[in-house]
């Protein structure tokens, strides 16, 4: 479990803790008895720091509020308001519901700016200029974090859209080649079959052998024609990447962002699995647009030795009606997945969550 947690953290998560050094220095100068309380608060603060990075939903929200309260305690108790910078960054960068974000922003500025001004008024001389500079970090950390995180998310989405467009171009080229095969070679094989049958009727010398050879020619030609048709049919199948590209556009029209994980893995899945996944994604995005009120939709592709997995989750209001499969039209997904011998589940986890697994065919 500890290893799993560490994998979710990056070196940058630990790097920012360097900026705790000033308050640790202040705490080390407290009387021994008071230091016990100080270190207890620091441990709780660090716990909220990592919980925010590792969790989602109500746990993240609770950790941010707790950290905000600890920031206020350090500000009032030690005259050190600068831990608010951390919390402002979290509020600005985390994906939160609109109501939750507004309440946190209000609480942040009420506490952070108010307590900072109080701390600044107690300073004198040269310390005042430094305090003003530090105050700007407190005030601007939240909007800067929000702007940076939104830019990063848009960048990731643009990169993913460009990858999809690249695949679409390749797909279009394959379709062009398929059409060429169908129009030219397909017609040629048809003529070959007709000529072979006609020659069989006209030949008089060793008619038995000629008939056998011509039968083989006709059979081979028809087999080649069937092969061409199969190739064309296979190339014309909807690939998963096309669906993702189109649904990304549809979601953007209603201001819902699409994020995917493991997309490159899914592009190597068998065509029938990709086709089913594309159908599921179309249904999921339709439901997200119509019912969720979400800001983001996340689709995760993964696999193991036995199954292919697809998980779609949004940060909206979730499934409200029960049985919601009928209300949200999700029974179609269940039927499609069942036809492949797979399993699907529908859950509410800070939004709607749909998970399906499809068995690999040995």
Secondary structure as UniProt FT lines:
FT   HELIX           2..8
FT   HELIX           11..15
FT   HELIX           16..20
FT   HELIX           21..28
FT   HELIX           32..54
FT   HELIX           58..78
FT   TURN            82..83
FT   HELIX           84..93
FT   HELIX           98..121
FT   TURN            125..126
FT   HELIX           127..180
FT   HELIX           181..185
FT   HELIX           186..202
FT   TURN            205..206
FT   HELIX           207..235
FT   HELIX           240..253
FT   TURN            254..255
FT   STRAND          257..261
FT   HELIX           263..266
FT   TURN            267..268
FT   HELIX           271..287
FT   HELIX           288..292
FT   STRAND          296..303
FT   STRAND          307..314
FT   HELIX           324..327
FT   TURN            328..329
FT   HELIX           331..339
FT   TURN            340..341
FT   STRAND          343..348
FT   STRAND          352..359
//
